[in-house]
């Protein structure tokens, strides 16, 4: 069983649509990270959350510690948002770091 | 402020050889962590170095090793290369431990092909 589960695996949206990507985890965590990876490999950290909600421009990330669940929302999606979005969690216990399998997002003009 | 620099960006090796990859973190960052990304397994945590000490390690064989120098630069080494070691190897630097609440900054990666 994977420690981190993401859904959906693939997502196609029309430009302007509201998008939600979900992440569930099964272990106690110190922090949850949302990462973005464009074709070519480079990874950018979008958010780091340990509680509550954060917003950067059109991106919003929330986390519910009790339910062990996080969501990444993209409002008014744009073709440049097309990328793979990856959820990752860090644990104090064992000092480990786990990744979800990623969500491949394509935004069509 | 310079980002995380990984070298080389691309390399091709043959089975049985060994390879060394380098990662220079953002100035002032003491944590360097390494990750392997393959199409089949996705991203996996290899190990983390903090203040020149390996702090934790993922589920990889002993052929995978690393070290960190006093200036926080890190190297990882893979010995006796296998075809399955073909992957994108990424490093990330952070002010604090990866298991803590430090933000991660990733390099562009080193793409290794084993023939």
Backbone of each chain as ProteinMPNN parsed JSONL, in Angstrom:
{"seq_chain_A": "XXXXXXXXXXXXXXXXXXXXXXXXXXXXXXXXXXXXXXXXXXXXXXXXXXXXXXXXXXXXXXXXXXXXXXXXXXXXXXXXXXXXXXXXXXXXXXXXXXXXXXXXXXXXX", "coords_chain_A": {"N_chain_A": [[0.856, -1.185, 0.0], [0.592, 2.214, -0.885], [1.989, 4.98, 0.821], [1.146, 7.491, 0.165], [-1.518, 8.652, -1.709], [-2.755, 9.781, -4.791], [-5.262, 11.547, -6.656], [-7.086, 12.795, -9.527], [-5.278, 10.473, -11.721], [-4.801, 11.344, -14.287], [-5.793, 14.317, -15.951], [-7.799, 16.328, -17.92], [-8.593, 19.552, -18.946], [-10.608, 22.356, -19.909], [-9.489, 25.585, -20.833], [-9.791, 28.001, -18.306], [-11.367, 26.549, -16.585], [-12.144, 25.338, -13.238], [-9.995, 23.536, -11.205], [-9.363, 20.584, -9.345], [-7.134, 18.711, -7.435], [-6.487, 15.809, -5.613], [-5.065, 14.522, -2.561], [-4.283, 11.887, -0.477], [-3.071, 10.536, 2.582], [-1.46, 8.067, 4.613], [0.048, 8.048, 6.864], [1.457, 9.546, 9.867], [2.379, 12.936, 9.622], [4.874, 15.525, 9.211], [4.901, 17.628, 7.463], [3.294, 18.597, 4.395], [3.865, 18.625, 0.938], [3.249, 20.305, -2.108], [4.148, 19.827, -5.397], [5.33, 20.885, -8.615], [5.909, 19.679, -11.832], [7.304, 20.255, -14.894], [7.42, 19.235, -18.39], [10.582, 17.881, -19.24], [11.684, 17.878, -16.784], [12.353, 19.581, -14.504], [11.559, 20.413, -11.129], [9.329, 22.283, -9.19], [8.636, 23.722, -6.09], [5.442, 24.242, -4.929], [3.731, 24.62, -2.707], [4.108, 24.337, 0.85], [2.661, 22.71, 3.484], [1.5, 22.509, 6.809], [-0.746, 22.804, 8.18], [-4.136, 23.997, 7.741], [-4.627, 26.404, 5.174], [-3.296, 27.669, 2.109], [-2.54, 30.259, -0.25], [-1.49, 31.144, -3.469], [-1.581, 33.361, -5.865], [-3.454, 32.082, -8.478], [-3.547, 29.6, -7.387], [-4.523, 27.373, -4.813], [-4.052, 25.701, -1.778], [-5.085, 23.222, 0.48], [-5.242, 21.575, 3.67], [-6.318, 18.879, 5.67], [-5.69, 17.762, 8.637], [-6.775, 15.909, 10.434], [-8.338, 14.261, 8.803], [-6.387, 13.374, 7.125], [-5.824, 14.403, 4.52], [-5.356, 16.318, 1.57], [-5.886, 19.025, -0.704], [-5.296, 20.431, -3.916], [-6.088, 23.301, -5.576], [-6.787, 24.853, -8.671], [-7.672, 27.85, -9.894], [-9.438, 29.327, -12.641], [-8.038, 27.982, -14.862], [-5.137, 27.699, -17.016], [-3.418, 27.154, -20.146], [-0.637, 27.145, -19.568], [-0.537, 25.996, -17.119], [-0.383, 23.351, -17.523], [1.085, 20.421, -16.567], [2.802, 18.046, -14.442], [1.543, 17.346, -11.297], [2.59, 16.852, -8.05], [2.207, 15.27, -4.959], [3.74, 15.262, -1.795], [4.991, 13.912, 1.275], [6.497, 14.593, 4.421], [7.951, 12.948, 7.19], [8.471, 13.033, 10.662], [8.94, 10.786, 12.184], [11.202, 8.301, 11.719], [12.302, 9.884, 9.864], [11.533, 10.152, 7.121], [10.495, 10.483, 3.641], [7.867, 10.709, 1.414], [6.36, 10.152, -1.798], [3.506, 10.93, -3.859], [1.993, 9.441, -6.8], [1.59, 11.297, -8.721], [-0.259, 13.705, -10.7], [-1.21, 14.151, -13.922], [-1.785, 16.985, -15.646], [-3.539, 18.5, -18.255], [-4.266, 21.398, -19.901], [-6.491, 22.671, -22.128], [-6.567, 25.059, -24.73]], "CA_chain_A": [[0.0, 0.0, 0.0], [1.361, 3.431, -0.907], [1.732, 5.9, 1.918], [0.519, 8.69, -0.396], [-2.35, 8.365, -2.871], [-3.247, 10.969, -5.478], [-6.29, 11.368, -7.689], [-6.978, 11.699, -10.488], [-3.947, 10.281, -12.309], [-4.762, 12.204, -15.468], [-6.868, 15.295, -15.936], [-7.823, 17.262, -19.043], [-9.551, 20.612, -18.663], [-10.663, 23.497, -20.82], [-8.976, 26.822, -20.254], [-10.764, 28.726, -17.501], [-12.04, 25.668, -15.631], [-11.646, 25.18, -11.87], [-9.409, 22.198, -11.132], [-9.015, 20.079, -8.009], [-6.325, 17.493, -7.347], [-6.579, 15.331, -4.237], [-3.962, 13.742, -2.012], [-4.55, 11.265, 0.815], [-1.878, 9.871, 3.114], [-1.833, 7.112, 5.652], [1.005, 8.118, 7.962], [1.567, 10.839, 10.521], [3.324, 13.736, 8.856], [5.31, 16.82, 9.727], [4.508, 18.621, 6.467], [2.896, 18.093, 3.075], [4.36, 19.498, -0.124], [2.736, 20.189, -3.475], [5.23, 20.089, -6.332], [4.937, 20.955, -10.022], [6.985, 19.241, -12.719], [7.036, 20.465, -16.311], [8.214, 18.368, -19.269], [11.996, 18.257, -19.151], [12.107, 17.344, -15.493], [12.536, 20.454, -13.353], [10.481, 20.404, -10.136], [9.178, 23.514, -8.427], [7.783, 23.584, -4.92], [4.337, 25.201, -4.963], [3.279, 24.879, -1.338], [4.399, 23.447, 1.957], [1.572, 22.888, 4.441], [1.385, 21.647, 7.981], [-2.127, 22.978, 8.633], [-4.896, 25.083, 7.149], [-4.819, 26.743, 3.772], [-2.395, 28.674, 1.566], [-2.941, 30.733, -1.58], [-0.523, 31.892, -4.272], [-2.197, 33.684, -7.15], [-4.616, 31.254, -8.805], [-3.402, 28.292, -6.738], [-4.921, 27.279, -3.416], [-3.819, 24.378, -1.211], [-5.675, 23.022, 1.797], [-4.926, 20.305, 4.305], [-7.103, 18.487, 6.825], [-4.804, 16.831, 9.341], [-7.572, 14.831, 11.034], [-8.763, 13.338, 7.742], [-5.198, 13.005, 6.362], [-6.203, 14.705, 3.144], [-5.019, 17.648, 1.077], [-6.332, 19.321, -2.055], [-4.707, 21.549, -4.646], [-7.071, 23.868, -6.486], [-6.334, 25.864, -9.63], [-8.809, 28.606, -10.4], [-9.236, 29.91, -13.973], [-6.87, 27.277, -15.398], [-4.503, 28.235, -18.225], [-2.539, 26.133, -20.741], [0.686, 27.089, -18.947], [-0.644, 25.169, -15.913], [-0.189, 21.955, -17.915], [2.273, 19.894, -15.89], [2.496, 16.987, -13.485], [1.479, 17.854, -9.933], [2.995, 15.753, -7.174], [2.039, 15.475, -3.525], [4.794, 14.568, -1.058], [4.881, 14.139, 2.714], [7.661, 14.339, 5.255], [7.622, 12.393, 8.498], [9.502, 13.084, 11.692], [9.236, 9.405, 12.571], [12.008, 7.645, 10.691], [12.867, 10.914, 8.985], [11.299, 9.704, 5.766], [9.839, 11.379, 2.707], [7.136, 9.867, 0.479], [5.736, 10.847, -2.912], [2.401, 10.365, -4.608], [2.35, 9.06, -8.17], [1.475, 12.448, -9.598], [-1.431, 13.953, -11.531], [-0.826, 14.822, -15.164], [-2.825, 17.942, -16.024], [-3.458, 19.156, -19.568], [-5.277, 22.437, -20.058], [-6.662, 22.921, -23.564], [-7.022, 26.453, -24.973]], "C_chain_A": [[0.894, 1.238, 0.0], [0.978, 4.325, 0.262], [0.989, 7.145, 1.44], [-0.244, 8.309, -1.664], [-2.855, 9.668, -3.467], [-4.34, 10.607, -6.453], [-6.7, 12.734, -8.232], [-5.539, 11.531, -10.977], [-3.747, 11.192, -13.498], [-5.986, 13.106, -15.469], [-6.718, 16.213, -17.14], [-8.913, 18.284, -18.788], [-9.511, 21.662, -19.766], [-10.13, 24.729, -20.088], [-10.092, 27.549, -19.498], [-11.463, 27.874, -16.455], [-11.368, 25.688, -14.264], [-11.209, 23.726, -11.713], [-9.101, 21.835, -9.689], [-8.235, 18.78, -8.142], [-6.276, 17.097, -5.875], [-5.396, 14.463, -3.848], [-4.382, 13.203, -0.656], [-3.313, 10.524, 1.28], [-2.274, 9.052, 4.331], [-0.93, 7.17, 6.874], [0.946, 9.48, 8.631], [2.643, 11.654, 9.85], [3.734, 14.992, 9.616], [4.905, 17.931, 8.758], [4.131, 17.932, 5.17], [3.311, 19.123, 2.032], [3.572, 19.247, -1.41], [3.832, 20.672, -4.411], [4.676, 20.117, -7.75], [6.14, 20.565, -10.876], [6.55, 19.415, -14.171], [7.832, 19.467, -17.131], [9.658, 18.83, -19.301], [12.547, 17.979, -17.782], [12.136, 18.276, -14.318], [11.324, 20.469, -12.431], [10.519, 21.713, -9.363], [8.255, 23.237, -7.253], [6.713, 24.667, -4.966], [3.919, 25.613, -3.555], [3.924, 23.879, -0.383], [3.385, 23.754, 3.031], [1.776, 21.98, 5.634], [-0.001, 21.781, 8.603], [-2.793, 24.03, 7.773], [-4.865, 25.193, 5.639], [-3.791, 27.785, 3.366], [-2.828, 29.031, 0.157], [-1.792, 31.499, -2.212], [-1.163, 32.14, -5.619], [-3.443, 32.85, -7.382], [-4.572, 29.874, -8.13], [-3.763, 28.377, -5.26], [-4.657, 25.851, -2.947], [-4.415, 24.328, 0.187], [-5.228, 21.682, 2.355], [-5.83, 20.104, 5.502], [-6.317, 17.39, 7.545], [-5.581, 15.643, 9.901], [-7.965, 13.791, 9.986], [-7.597, 12.857, 6.893], [-5.44, 13.213, 4.87], [-5.806, 16.142, 2.799], [-5.56, 17.813, -0.331], [-5.553, 20.506, -2.616], [-5.749, 22.02, -5.648], [-6.378, 24.872, -7.411], [-7.578, 26.571, -10.152], [-8.448, 29.208, -11.759], [-8.003, 29.304, -14.64], [-6.44, 27.841, -16.756], [-3.608, 27.151, -18.811], [-1.159, 26.047, -20.097], [0.66, 26.318, -17.618], [-0.441, 23.688, -16.235], [1.149, 21.458, -17.386], [1.843, 18.678, -15.085], [2.57, 17.594, -12.088], [1.667, 16.68, -8.976], [2.819, 16.168, -5.717], [3.137, 14.678, -2.813], [4.665, 14.889, 0.426], [6.186, 13.805, 3.405], [7.2, 13.865, 6.62], [8.776, 12.591, 9.456], [9.94, 11.671, 12.054], [9.993, 8.723, 11.439], [12.616, 8.617, 9.711], [12.714, 10.552, 7.514], [10.512, 10.72, 4.956], [9.19, 10.527, 1.633], [6.433, 10.703, -0.581], [4.478, 10.135, -3.385], [2.85, 10.087, -6.033], [2.18, 10.195, -9.165], [0.159, 12.504, -10.358], [-0.988, 14.735, -12.754], [-1.98, 15.688, -15.638], [-2.53, 18.523, -17.396], [-4.598, 20.157, -19.653], [-5.321, 22.85, -21.527], [-7.179, 24.339, -23.778], [-8.461, 26.484, -25.486]], "O_chain_A": [[1.842, 1.32, 0.781], [-0.189, 4.418, 0.642], [0.281, 7.784, 2.219], [0.322, 7.712, -2.58], [-3.325, 10.551, -2.749], [-4.357, 9.51, -7.011], [-6.673, 13.724, -7.501], [-4.68, 12.36, -10.675], [-2.666, 11.745, -13.7], [-7.071, 12.709, -15.043], [-5.659, 16.801, -17.361], [-10.039, 17.919, -18.45], [-8.507, 21.825, -20.458], [-10.307, 24.878, -18.879], [-11.205, 27.688, -20.005], [-12.084, 28.407, -15.535], [-10.187, 26.011, -14.141], [-11.954, 22.804, -12.044], [-8.64, 22.669, -8.909], [-8.632, 17.87, -8.87], [-6.053, 17.935, -5.001], [-4.806, 13.769, -4.676], [-4.792, 13.965, 0.218], [-2.587, 9.948, 0.47], [-3.285, 9.314, 4.984], [-1.127, 6.412, 7.823], [0.453, 10.449, 8.053], [3.711, 11.13, 9.535], [3.044, 15.452, 10.526], [4.601, 19.047, 9.182], [4.588, 16.827, 4.882], [3.133, 20.327, 2.216], [3.27, 18.103, -1.749], [4.373, 21.766, -4.252], [3.68, 19.459, -8.051], [7.248, 21.06, -10.669], [5.573, 18.816, -14.622], [8.811, 18.904, -16.64], [9.932, 20.027, -19.38], [13.761, 17.855, -17.62], [11.955, 17.813, -13.192], [10.187, 20.531, -12.899], [11.575, 22.185, -8.942], [7.217, 22.593, -7.406], [7.023, 25.856, -5.033], [3.774, 26.798, -3.255], [4.238, 22.746, -0.749], [3.244, 24.902, 3.454], [2.175, 20.824, 5.49], [-0.389, 20.974, 9.448], [-2.124, 24.855, 7.151], [-5.052, 24.211, 4.921], [-3.446, 28.669, 4.149], [-3.412, 28.209, -0.55], [-1.195, 32.38, -1.593], [-1.274, 31.223, -6.432], [-4.382, 32.895, -6.588], [-5.491, 29.073, -8.306], [-3.374, 29.308, -4.555], [-5.002, 24.896, -3.642], [-4.272, 25.264, 0.974], [-4.879, 20.768, 1.607], [-6.084, 21.038, 6.263], [-6.29, 16.239, 7.109], [-5.109, 14.508, 9.85], [-7.93, 12.589, 10.25], [-7.789, 12.012, 6.02], [-5.273, 12.294, 4.068], [-5.908, 17.05, 3.624], [-5.677, 16.835, -1.07], [-5.203, 21.444, -1.9], [-6.234, 21.24, -6.468], [-5.506, 25.633, -6.99], [-8.435, 25.95, -10.782], [-7.292, 29.557, -12.001], [-7.044, 30.012, -14.948], [-7.242, 28.375, -17.522], [-3.088, 26.316, -18.072], [-0.563, 24.969, -20.081], [1.713, 26.022, -17.055], [-0.338, 22.863, -15.328], [2.204, 22.002, -17.711], [0.664, 18.325, -15.053], [3.539, 18.27, -11.743], [0.992, 15.656, -9.081], [3.221, 17.255, -5.303], [3.427, 13.543, -3.194], [4.279, 15.998, 0.797], [6.888, 12.866, 3.03], [6.184, 14.325, 7.14], [9.93, 12.345, 9.106], [11.128, 11.387, 12.21], [9.476, 8.586, 10.33], [13.366, 8.218, 8.82], [13.674, 10.64, 6.749], [9.946, 11.674, 5.49], [9.86, 9.71, 1.001], [5.971, 11.812, -0.311], [4.382, 8.909, -3.326], [3.957, 10.454, -6.426], [2.58, 10.074, -10.323], [-0.46, 11.474, -10.625], [-0.458, 15.84, -12.641], [-3.04, 15.173, -15.994], [-1.419, 18.98, -17.667], [-5.764, 19.794, -19.495], [-4.33, 23.314, -22.091], [-8.109, 24.777, -23.102], [-9.003, 27.559, -25.741]]}, "seq_chain_B": "XXXXXXXXXXXXXXXXXXXXXXXXXXXXXXXXXXXXXXXXXXXXXXXXXXXXXXXXXXXXXXXXXXXXXXXXXXXXXXXXXXXXXXXXXXXXXXXXXXXXXXXXXXXXXXXXXXX", "coords_chain_B": {"N_chain_B": [[20.061, 35.212, -6.143], [21.67, 32.171, -6.361], [20.414, 29.091, -7.703], [19.788, 25.587, -7.061], [22.33, 23.528, -8.191], [22.997, 20.976, -10.416], [25.267, 18.558, -11.607], [26.664, 16.057, -13.828], [24.324, 17.161, -16.406], [23.371, 15.331, -18.258], [24.184, 11.954, -18.899], [25.747, 8.991, -20.143], [26.229, 5.648, -19.471], [27.681, 2.347, -19.232], [26.587, -0.97, -18.352], [27.767, -2.168, -15.231], [29.644, -0.184, -14.844], [30.57, 2.679, -12.805], [29.111, 5.658, -11.371], [29.266, 9.134, -10.607], [27.453, 11.729, -9.253], [26.848, 15.232, -8.869], [25.812, 17.784, -6.574], [25.138, 21.079, -5.887], [24.034, 22.982, -3.306], [21.655, 25.632, -2.483], [23.088, 28.594, -1.255], [23.799, 28.569, 2.17], [21.96, 26.628, 2.794], [21.675, 23.597, 4.544], [20.75, 21.06, 4.272], [20.765, 18.426, 2.0], [19.038, 16.473, -0.198], [18.429, 13.467, -2.014], [16.884, 12.051, -4.923], [15.304, 9.532, -6.909], [13.87, 9.266, -10.082], [11.765, 7.404, -12.053], [9.923, 6.138, -14.915], [8.376, 3.938, -14.185], [8.379, 3.657, -11.343], [8.067, 6.185, -10.371], [8.754, 9.063, -8.325], [11.233, 8.549, -5.918], [12.587, 8.53, -2.664], [15.982, 8.756, -1.992], [18.28, 9.353, -0.209], [19.248, 11.523, 2.548], [21.383, 14.189, 3.377], [22.71, 16.012, 6.037], [24.453, 18.539, 7.506], [26.884, 17.225, 6.869], [26.392, 14.574, 7.478], [24.811, 11.466, 6.876], [21.439, 11.3, 7.219], [19.117, 9.843, 6.878], [17.825, 7.108, 4.93], [16.424, 5.854, 1.929], [14.727, 2.983, 0.516], [16.921, 1.521, -0.968], [19.533, -0.354, -2.638], [22.875, -1.09, -1.357], [24.608, -0.245, -3.32], [24.084, 2.307, -3.935], [25.245, 5.301, -2.81], [26.417, 8.12, -0.886], [27.741, 11.387, -0.101], [28.487, 14.304, 1.888], [29.997, 17.438, 1.772], [31.984, 19.864, 3.655], [31.184, 22.333, 2.74], [28.584, 21.977, 2.179], [28.002, 20.975, -0.335], [27.068, 18.113, -2.227], [27.606, 14.72, -3.17], [26.498, 11.905, -5.041], [26.884, 8.438, -5.499], [26.754, 5.716, -7.698], [27.443, 2.403, -7.876], [28.534, -0.399, -9.873], [26.662, -0.384, -12.135], [23.314, -0.991, -13.202], [20.86, -1.857, -15.726], [18.389, -0.992, -14.849], [18.957, 1.207, -13.365], [18.813, 3.413, -14.879], [17.591, 6.6, -15.028], [16.109, 9.71, -13.896], [17.917, 11.657, -11.786], [17.425, 13.54, -9.027], [18.261, 16.302, -6.963], [17.633, 18.063, -3.931], [17.661, 21.027, -2.015], [17.503, 22.373, 1.299], [16.759, 24.505, 4.084], [16.212, 23.246, 6.479], [15.698, 19.913, 7.841], [14.393, 17.335, 5.637], [12.323, 15.97, 6.76], [11.181, 17.781, 8.295], [9.735, 21.063, 8.39], [10.788, 22.463, 6.283], [11.044, 24.268, 3.222], [11.49, 22.82, 0.019], [13.987, 23.023, -2.498], [14.554, 22.292, -5.747], [17.018, 20.872, -7.954], [17.784, 20.787, -11.532], [18.21, 18.231, -12.28], [19.942, 15.132, -13.045], [20.224, 13.233, -15.838], [20.505, 9.907, -16.242], [21.547, 7.368, -18.347], [21.778, 3.968, -18.757], [23.461, 1.631, -20.591]], "CA_chain_B": [[20.481, 34.055, -5.359], [21.804, 31.025, -7.249], [19.598, 27.954, -7.325], [20.469, 24.317, -6.859], [23.026, 23.151, -9.418], [23.366, 19.563, -10.529], [26.116, 18.203, -12.741], [26.32, 16.576, -15.155], [22.889, 17.114, -16.706], [23.106, 14.088, -18.994], [25.324, 11.06, -19.024], [25.488, 7.632, -20.602], [27.186, 4.684, -18.942], [27.369, 0.96, -19.543], [26.409, -1.843, -17.177], [28.977, -2.505, -14.498], [30.419, 1.011, -14.518], [30.072, 3.453, -11.682], [28.852, 7.045, -11.734], [29.189, 10.09, -9.517], [26.667, 12.919, -9.563], [27.143, 16.31, -7.931], [24.731, 18.725, -6.274], [25.529, 22.247, -5.092], [22.784, 23.547, -2.785], [21.551, 27.077, -2.319], [23.97, 29.055, -0.195], [23.175, 28.616, 3.481], [21.165, 25.413, 3.03], [22.492, 22.53, 5.1], [20.192, 19.753, 3.91], [20.704, 18.011, 0.595], [18.391, 15.174, -0.335], [18.527, 12.908, -3.355], [15.7, 11.324, -5.344], [15.346, 8.862, -8.198], [12.576, 9.277, -10.77], [11.639, 6.525, -13.215], [8.526, 6.056, -15.365], [7.641, 2.871, -13.513], [8.307, 3.82, -9.891], [7.855, 7.578, -9.977], [9.789, 9.662, -7.494], [11.55, 7.827, -4.695], [13.602, 9.14, -1.813], [17.221, 7.978, -1.883], [18.861, 9.657, 1.099], [19.407, 12.923, 2.905], [22.561, 14.576, 4.142], [22.552, 17.247, 6.797], [25.69, 18.796, 8.247], [27.887, 16.22, 6.473], [26.026, 13.244, 7.983], [23.612, 10.881, 6.285], [20.428, 11.304, 8.281], [18.17, 8.752, 6.628], [18.011, 6.493, 3.631], [15.281, 5.137, 1.403], [14.876, 1.55, 0.302], [17.786, 1.277, -2.121], [20.67, -1.209, -2.265], [24.107, -0.44, -0.932], [25.323, 0.32, -4.469], [23.791, 3.74, -3.929], [25.863, 5.927, -1.644], [26.623, 9.549, -1.067], [28.463, 12.106, 0.953], [28.325, 15.751, 1.871], [31.226, 18.129, 2.157], [31.807, 20.915, 4.653], [30.498, 23.484, 2.131], [27.237, 21.443, 1.928], [27.89, 20.288, -1.628], [26.888, 16.673, -2.027], [27.771, 13.815, -4.297], [25.988, 10.552, -4.88], [27.612, 7.479, -6.309], [26.118, 4.421, -7.939], [28.449, 1.47, -8.365], [28.067, -1.585, -10.598], [25.406, 0.067, -12.725], [22.391, -1.93, -13.847], [19.965, -1.18, -16.67], [17.302, -0.384, -14.089], [19.389, 2.454, -12.722], [18.513, 4.514, -15.802], [16.594, 7.416, -14.338], [16.432, 11.101, -13.609], [18.316, 11.798, -10.392], [17.185, 14.914, -8.597], [18.603, 16.657, -5.599], [16.92, 19.217, -3.398], [18.275, 21.59, -0.818], [16.57, 22.969, 2.235], [17.377, 25.038, 5.306], [16.048, 22.277, 7.554], [15.58, 18.531, 7.428], [13.239, 17.044, 4.779], [11.239, 15.487, 7.591], [10.68, 18.929, 9.033], [8.844, 21.925, 7.621], [11.545, 23.303, 5.385], [10.683, 24.216, 1.812], [12.488, 22.163, -0.81], [14.357, 23.662, -3.76], [15.096, 21.212, -6.559], [17.846, 21.103, -9.12], [17.195, 20.363, -12.8], [18.358, 16.791, -12.38], [20.946, 14.469, -13.901], [19.56, 12.107, -16.507], [21.452, 8.817, -16.446], [21.15, 6.252, -19.197], [22.687, 2.834, -18.64], [23.312, 0.759, -21.764]], "C_chain_B": [[20.519, 32.842, -6.269], [20.947, 29.886, -6.727], [20.445, 26.734, -7.07], [21.066, 23.867, -8.193], [23.416, 21.696, -9.384], [24.219, 19.352, -11.773], [26.487, 16.729, -12.68], [24.816, 16.519, -15.401], [22.504, 15.811, -17.415], [24.374, 13.246, -19.008], [24.865, 9.659, -19.421], [26.602, 6.738, -20.093], [26.778, 3.292, -19.403], [27.266, 0.154, -18.256], [27.747, -2.181, -16.538], [29.836, -1.299, -14.137], [29.869, 1.661, -13.253], [29.932, 4.919, -12.115], [28.799, 7.904, -10.481], [28.467, 11.338, -10.0], [26.897, 13.955, -8.476], [25.953, 17.243, -7.773], [25.279, 19.849, -5.403], [24.262, 22.935, -4.611], [22.802, 25.065, -2.798], [22.416, 27.473, -1.126], [23.215, 29.163, 1.129], [22.311, 27.405, 3.802], [22.076, 24.293, 3.49], [21.99, 21.137, 4.752], [20.238, 19.561, 2.4], [20.096, 16.614, 0.562], [18.414, 14.761, -1.8], [17.314, 12.03, -3.65], [15.944, 10.683, -6.703], [13.951, 8.914, -8.808], [12.639, 8.4, -12.009], [10.186, 6.475, -13.639], [7.732, 5.012, -14.589], [7.405, 3.112, -12.039], [8.026, 5.245, -9.449], [9.03, 8.105, -9.19], [9.983, 8.841, -6.223], [12.699, 8.513, -3.972], [14.803, 8.208, -1.707], [17.859, 8.15, -0.513], [18.962, 11.159, 1.296], [20.697, 13.106, 3.687], [22.302, 15.92, 4.795], [23.79, 17.415, 7.646], [26.675, 17.643, 8.101], [27.575, 14.809, 6.95], [24.79, 12.734, 7.254], [22.578, 10.699, 7.392], [19.401, 10.204, 8.094], [18.365, 8.269, 5.199], [16.748, 5.772, 3.221], [15.64, 3.681, 1.136], [15.653, 1.261, -0.983], [18.975, 0.428, -1.694], [21.919, -0.4, -1.953], [24.948, 0.122, -2.066], [25.129, 1.838, -4.562], [24.378, 4.345, -2.651], [26.046, 7.415, -1.911], [27.493, 10.118, 0.01], [28.189, 13.593, 0.818], [29.588, 16.382, 2.41], [30.929, 19.285, 3.109], [31.121, 22.162, 4.072], [29.072, 23.122, 1.713], [27.04, 20.843, 0.549], [27.831, 18.787, -1.377], [27.156, 15.925, -3.322], [27.037, 12.527, -3.995], [26.693, 9.654, -5.89], [26.767, 6.221, -6.489], [27.181, 3.505, -8.541], [27.773, 0.302, -9.087], [26.7, -1.321, -11.226], [24.631, -1.064, -13.379], [21.478, -1.134, -14.784], [18.865, -0.423, -15.935], [17.679, 0.882, -13.358], [19.188, 3.657, -13.635], [17.36, 5.319, -15.224], [17.024, 8.871, -14.356], [16.74, 11.178, -12.117], [18.247, 13.275, -10.018], [17.739, 15.125, -7.205], [17.81, 17.896, -5.211], [17.664, 19.732, -2.185], [17.213, 22.283, 0.023], [17.334, 23.517, 3.423], [17.335, 24.004, 6.411], [15.853, 20.884, 6.975], [14.335, 18.31, 6.571], [12.063, 16.545, 5.602], [10.632, 16.613, 8.414], [9.822, 19.792, 8.112], [9.593, 22.869, 6.699], [11.094, 23.158, 3.948], [11.836, 23.603, 1.025], [12.725, 22.942, -2.09], [15.102, 22.611, -4.578], [16.036, 21.72, -7.638], [17.149, 20.59, -10.371], [17.337, 18.864, -13.026], [19.508, 16.354, -13.274], [20.274, 13.254, -14.514], [20.604, 11.071, -16.881], [20.832, 7.745, -17.325], [22.207, 5.176, -19.083], [22.414, 1.884, -19.804], [23.903, -0.627, -21.52]], "O_chain_B": [[19.51, 32.508, -6.89], [20.763, 29.714, -5.522], [21.659, 26.825, -6.887], [20.37, 23.833, -9.207], [24.075, 21.232, -8.454], [23.935, 19.89, -12.843], [26.616, 16.185, -11.583], [24.105, 15.864, -14.639], [21.424, 15.267, -17.183], [25.485, 13.764, -19.116], [23.767, 9.215, -19.087], [27.783, 7.041, -20.267], [25.671, 3.087, -19.9], [27.788, 0.547, -17.213], [28.731, -2.446, -17.228], [30.663, -1.376, -13.229], [28.845, 1.245, -12.711], [30.547, 5.358, -13.087], [28.343, 7.458, -9.428], [28.823, 11.926, -11.021], [27.113, 13.615, -7.313], [25.187, 17.463, -8.711], [25.815, 19.607, -4.321], [23.486, 23.428, -5.43], [23.821, 25.694, -3.085], [22.465, 26.77, -0.117], [22.143, 29.764, 1.204], [21.967, 27.18, 4.963], [23.13, 24.061, 2.898], [22.71, 20.151, 4.914], [19.807, 20.421, 1.632], [20.585, 15.693, 1.217], [18.417, 15.601, -2.7], [16.784, 11.357, -2.766], [16.683, 11.21, -7.535], [12.963, 8.638, -8.128], [13.457, 8.621, -12.901], [9.298, 6.738, -12.828], [6.536, 5.191, -14.362], [6.328, 2.799, -11.531], [7.771, 5.487, -8.269], [10.163, 7.655, -9.363], [9.02, 8.485, -5.544], [13.646, 9.004, -4.585], [14.666, 7.03, -1.376], [17.962, 7.192, 0.253], [18.792, 11.95, 0.368], [21.053, 12.293, 4.54], [21.75, 16.836, 4.185], [24.14, 16.526, 8.424], [27.227, 17.15, 9.085], [28.425, 13.926, 6.834], [23.836, 13.482, 7.039], [22.833, 10.017, 8.385], [18.869, 9.688, 9.076], [18.989, 8.938, 4.376], [16.076, 5.153, 4.046], [16.724, 3.218, 1.491], [15.078, 0.804, -1.971], [19.388, 0.472, -0.535], [22.008, 0.794, -2.242], [25.892, 0.875, -1.826], [25.918, 2.544, -5.189], [24.032, 3.931, -1.545], [25.85, 7.892, -3.029], [27.927, 9.415, 0.923], [27.726, 14.072, -0.217], [30.171, 15.91, 3.386], [29.772, 19.638, 3.336], [30.544, 22.955, 4.816], [28.427, 23.872, 0.98], [25.993, 20.251, 0.29], [28.452, 18.265, -0.451], [26.953, 16.445, -4.419], [26.956, 12.101, -2.842], [27.045, 10.08, -6.99], [26.147, 5.732, -5.544], [27.747, 3.805, -9.592], [26.577, 0.062, -8.918], [25.71, -1.965, -10.879], [25.194, -1.958, -14.01], [21.34, 0.083, -14.66], [18.461, 0.662, -16.355], [16.82, 1.559, -12.793], [19.373, 4.797, -13.21], [16.283, 4.782, -14.962], [18.131, 9.215, -14.768], [15.912, 10.805, -11.287], [18.913, 14.127, -10.607], [17.689, 14.227, -6.365], [17.378, 18.671, -6.064], [18.232, 18.955, -1.418], [16.175, 22.716, -0.477], [18.429, 23.05, 3.734], [18.278, 23.878, 7.191], [15.846, 20.705, 5.757], [13.333, 19.004, 6.744], [10.915, 16.684, 5.18], [9.667, 16.4, 9.148], [9.243, 19.283, 7.152], [9.099, 23.947, 6.368], [10.792, 22.052, 3.498], [13.006, 23.837, 1.328], [11.787, 23.461, -2.696], [16.144, 22.105, -4.16], [15.885, 22.823, -8.162], [16.058, 20.026, -10.292], [16.653, 18.295, -13.877], [19.977, 17.101, -14.133], [19.812, 12.359, -13.806], [21.471, 11.314, -17.72], [19.722, 7.278, -17.068], [23.394, 5.434, -19.287], [21.296, 1.399, -19.984], [23.86, -1.481, -22.405]]}, "name": "protein", "num_of_chains": 2, "seq": "XXXXXXXXXXXXXXXXXXXXXXXXXXXXXXXXXXXXXXXXXXXXXXXXXXXXXXXXXXXXXXXXXXXXXXXXXXXXXXXXXXXXXXXXXXXXXXXXXXXXXXXXXXXXXXXXXXXXXXXXXXXXXXXXXXXXXXXXXXXXXXXXXXXXXXXXXXXXXXXXXXXXXXXXXXXXXXXXXXXXXXXXXXXXXXXXXXXXXXXXXXXXXXXXXXXXXXXXXXXXXXXX"}
